[in-house]
Amino acid sequence: MTKHNVTIFKPYAFYEGQKININGGKRKGDWEVVSVTDRKVKLRCPISLKEFEWDRFCYWVEEHEDVPWPQKDQDI
């Protein structure tokens, strides 16, 4: 059997109250996780307090410690 380099993506396991930063795309910026189901995640912008519910879309990439949150320069 031939072996290959394979990239594996795993859906991210959000939890309520989690502070996150999405780096890129139309949802970029700081968010707080409001609720999570098997199919949906509801996020709140910490600046405008607007809430949005989307199909789950994130995959874990990396985690940073001691990062300023929220940042006032987000677009939402």
Secondary structure, DSSP 4 states (H G I P E B T S, - for coil): ----------B----TT-EEEE-SSTT-EEEEEEEE-SSEEEEE-TTT--EEEEE---B-----SS--SS-TT---
